[in-house]
């Protein structure tokens, strides 16, 4: 299908590299970023390692941690929140290792959506992509609604006006250049990291007696009536969805792969650091929240409001100014989370519009001179109008519904990463490729990693809605927990029917092969159903094979494992050389200090 730039074949913007056989070059845009293939309709590799690492932090620290922990504590109690966040944190870490393995090998725009389409099923990839786009778009609405909840600390009237100002600001930043997004995330994330460190220190001091009552708190709030497990199994189970909301966004690291310089070096470093961020920022902070804030604190979470336990801890230290400072930081984290979600959603929609066959209208593939997909940005941001419904429903209640929807969508994304990785690894082994060819391989996750993620996430999705059914059925809450599952199934079946409306899929005679003979050749033998998909068929008649039942599950023996593999480019070699040169020019102490600061960052 012809692309907007007049070329035919795979669009290099989708894959983040020039396709085989293309004479187009990557050119500098004059400001340090690389224009992939040049011109309109292309993304730019404008995110540095410094920015990508901070984007990883921004995806981990947001409204889910600062504000969602209040809802989790009120619904599940201190023990439930600590256990559930630890379980989900470990699942997320393993999931990101699996994603990092694929994103380093194939740094393409679209990330796990593209990998699911490529290694599992094009129809499932279509449903997942639109589901994840909706997830990001609703996340922006959720963050703007959270801003209204944060402003209630200062009893601000007409808080929806602030949400509108935030919306205009976020759209403006994302419309300028990918570096503008990266710089904003870098500084907002830096502020959040510093604040978390201050909170951990202050939380320990408050617990041992540096508080308004000058009393040692210890584990007192774990033994009050109802604690430590509030609401029994139902309360425990529903914390999983709020924890998933909190951890959401980390998987969008893969989406930045198509716009990250030197992905072979930068992506593995970023993924490996996630474990320490989860351990330090989440689990330690949540432990201190459960120790210092009682689960039944007034207005911690209800239909009209949700209070941040982080602000309450600062308030316990005896300083109203400190509490206001913490609330201000939470407001900036709302801005950061919205910025992160808007960027990711825009790139997902762009990826849908440039894939082949197209899964979104062509207009969303248009980009500005700076490489920003403006039409995709405008549609993604328009969904944020949902946040203004808080005036009629109540900010706390609306935010709870949006939180459930986004949390389940995150879980579906992790589940899909597990499936894609499972199929990718099977294909790699089935086609006889050496494990040494993998640019990044988390050895300790072989072979159990993918099935672990798939089974655990599927189990959590099923049980977390327990409280919406037992002891009384709540239709609205039940829908917010499970609505995305039938939607995914409908979209999956619809795309399969659209692509193959009664037409028999191409099949092979027994013993024939459809795999690429020359792995580095740009001319490849046609694959099953055009993408390596397998057709379920039954033979009838002499020498003929007719397809009666179609399935687009990708055949692991024929899927092309060489297309889009990242090969080090000149700009990557220059980057590595500059880094090595700087390391050699400093003495041992300076080199050790540099590496230590890099690890801490």
PERA-V836870 format. One record per backbone hydrogen bond with DSSP energy under -1.0 kcal/mol. NH is the residue of the N-H (numbers start at 1). CO is the residue of the C=O. If there is no record, write none. Layout:
nh | co
NH | CO
NH | CO
This chain:
nh | co
3 | 7
6 | 3
14 | 11
16 | 12
22 | 19
27 | 35
29 | 33
34 | 45
35 | 27
36 | 43
45 | 34
46 | 44
47 | 259
52 | 48
53 | 49
54 | 50
55 | 51
56 | 52
57 | 53
58 | 54
59 | 55
60 | 57
61 | 57
66 | 62
67 | 63
68 | 63
70 | 67
72 | 68
73 | 69
74 | 70
75 | 71
76 | 72
77 | 73
79 | 228
81 | 77
82 | 78
83 | 79
84 | 80
85 | 81
86 | 82
87 | 83
88 | 84
89 | 85
90 | 86
91 | 87
92 | 88
93 | 89
94 | 90
95 | 91
96 | 92
97 | 93
98 | 94
99 | 95
100 | 96
101 | 97
102 | 98
103 | 99
104 | 100
105 | 101
106 | 102
108 | 106
109 | 14
111 | 108
113 | 110
115 | 111
116 | 112
117 | 113
118 | 114
119 | 115
120 | 116
121 | 116
125 | 121
126 | 122
127 | 123
128 | 124
129 | 125
130 | 126
131 | 127
132 | 128
133 | 129
134 | 130
135 | 131
136 | 132
137 | 133
138 | 134
139 | 135
140 | 136
141 | 137
142 | 138
143 | 139
144 | 140
145 | 141
146 | 142
147 | 143
148 | 144
149 | 145
150 | 146
151 | 147
153 | 150
154 | 151
155 | 152
156 | 151
161 | 158
163 | 159
164 | 160
165 | 161
166 | 162
167 | 163
168 | 164
169 | 165
170 | 166
171 | 167
172 | 168
173 | 169
174 | 170
175 | 171
176 | 173
181 | 177
182 | 178
183 | 179
184 | 180
185 | 181
186 | 182
187 | 183
188 | 184
189 | 185
190 | 186
191 | 187
192 | 188
193 | 189
194 | 190
195 | 191
196 | 192
197 | 193
198 | 194
199 | 195
200 | 196
201 | 197
202 | 198
203 | 199
204 | 200
205 | 201
206 | 202
207 | 203
208 | 204
210 | 205
211 | 209
212 | 316
217 | 207
218 | 207
220 | 217
222 | 219
223 | 220
227 | 224
230 | 76
235 | 231
236 | 232
237 | 233
238 | 234
240 | 237
242 | 238
243 | 239
244 | 240
245 | 241
246 | 242
247 | 243
250 | 247
253 | 250
254 | 251
256 | 252
257 | 254
259 | 256
260 | 257
261 | 47
265 | 262
266 | 262
267 | 263
270 | 266
271 | 267
272 | 268
273 | 269
274 | 271
277 | 273
278 | 274
279 | 275
280 | 276
281 | 277
282 | 278
283 | 278
284 | 279
286 | 282
287 | 283
288 | 284
289 | 285
290 | 286
291 | 287
292 | 288
293 | 289
297 | 294
300 | 297
302 | 305
307 | 300
312 | 308
313 | 309
314 | 310
315 | 311
316 | 312
317 | 313
318 | 315
323 | 319
324 | 320
325 | 321
326 | 322
327 | 323
328 | 324
329 | 325
330 | 326
331 | 327
332 | 328
333 | 329
334 | 330
335 | 331
336 | 332
337 | 333
338 | 334
339 | 335
340 | 336
341 | 337
342 | 338
343 | 339
344 | 340
345 | 341
346 | 342
347 | 343
348 | 344
349 | 345
350 | 346
351 | 347
352 | 348
353 | 349
355 | 351
359 | 352
364 | 361
365 | 362
366 | 363
368 | 372
371 | 368
374 | 372
377 | 373
378 | 374
379 | 375
380 | 376
381 | 377
382 | 378
384 | 381
385 | 382
386 | 383
387 | 384
388 | 385
389 | 386
390 | 387
391 | 388
392 | 389
393 | 389
394 | 390
397 | 303
398 | 394
399 | 395
400 | 396
401 | 397
402 | 398
403 | 399
404 | 400
405 | 401
406 | 402
407 | 403
408 | 404
409 | 405
410 | 406
411 | 407
412 | 408
413 | 409
414 | 410
415 | 411
416 | 412
417 | 413
418 | 414
419 | 415
420 | 416
421 | 417
422 | 418
423 | 419
424 | 420
425 | 421
426 | 422
427 | 423
428 | 424
429 | 425
430 | 426
431 | 427
432 | 429
433 | 428
437 | 434
438 | 435
443 | 441
445 | 442
446 | 443
449 | 445
452 | 448
453 | 449
454 | 450
455 | 451
456 | 452
457 | 453
458 | 454
459 | 455
460 | 456
461 | 457
462 | 458
463 | 459
464 | 460
466 | 463
468 | 465
469 | 466
470 | 466
474 | 468
478 | 474
479 | 475
480 | 476
481 | 477
482 | 478
483 | 479
485 | 482
487 | 483
488 | 484
489 | 485
490 | 486
491 | 487
492 | 488
493 | 489
494 | 490
495 | 491
496 | 492
497 | 493
498 | 494
499 | 495
500 | 496
502 | 500
512 | 509
521 | 518
530 | 527
531 | 528
532 | 528
533 | 528
534 | 553
538 | 546
549 | 536
554 | 120
555 | 532
558 | 555
559 | 555
565 | 562
566 | 105
573 | 569
574 | 570
575 | 571
576 | 572
577 | 573
578 | 574
579 | 575
580 | 576
581 | 577
582 | 578
583 | 579
584 | 580
585 | 581
591 | 587
592 | 588
593 | 589
594 | 590
595 | 591
596 | 592
597 | 593
598 | 594
599 | 595
600 | 596
601 | 597
